[in-house]
């Protein structure tokens, strides 16, 4: 197809602009970046413009062939989520189903992208320790009486204790699991967290849409935190310890909002909380309302007076 000089100049500018944008994500191959990050974020008409600009100005025959194949794949109808917009806590995917983690990790670890490999490790480490994504950037490994621990700057300060941190005892974890945590901590500080998290979130979504294409479920990094809670419940931990490990002030949130024990595995859930932090959790789950007092003769009289007076004035408006 012949294009005018003005159109070619415009296409060259677009090609240069797109490649400059890709330079901010050096760990992701250019075609993967186009497919997983750029294309889902623009309209179909904008994507067609970008596609034409790249194909018309590329000098690499193999890249042109790959772009044409990618364009054909992206011309298929895009799957739509059943629930638009941001998900509330009641709509989030609260655990991984059998086989989902293996599929996602396999796709990430066999990717050529170093970023994908780190994302897979971060997902694995979050299942182990249950950190909120934002908490990784400030957490650190330490020792407590010769026991390896992970000290977490809680994203939400626990009102009951006022403590800005929580301590996770890691002595029951395997050495490779502690190494996974160490790598996740190192990676989380490799660049500014807001930009890194947005990139990880997009990559996770793209991989999930690809490997779970026939599913309506949408696991995210936060699903790993839900899975952590489910594993602790399956392992028979008390609700107070689970709340302490997750940075909750009371047991209510862990009981109502997070994954259920039937979705967990007792083989995991090896992290422990300190006795002091468990003690600081308010056990609202087991609180029961106090029974009404047994009516005394005076209260019986008062009740009769109330009913008598109410009847005289008629029903409450």
DAPE-V417531 format. One record per helix or strand of 3 or more residues. SS is the DSSP state (H for helix, E for strand). FROM is the first residue (numbers start at 1). TO is the last residue. If there is no record, write none. Layout:
ss:SS from:FROM to:TO
ss:SS from:FROM to:TO
//
This chain:
ss:H from:5 to:25
ss:H from:30 to:41
ss:H from:44 to:57
ss:H from:61 to:74
ss:H from:100 to:109
ss:H from:114 to:129
ss:H from:133 to:137
ss:E from:140 to:144
ss:E from:147 to:153
ss:E from:165 to:169
ss:H from:175 to:188
ss:H from:193 to:211
ss:H from:221 to:234
ss:H from:239 to:246
ss:H from:251 to:257
ss:H from:261 to:263
ss:H from:275 to:279
ss:H from:297 to:313
//
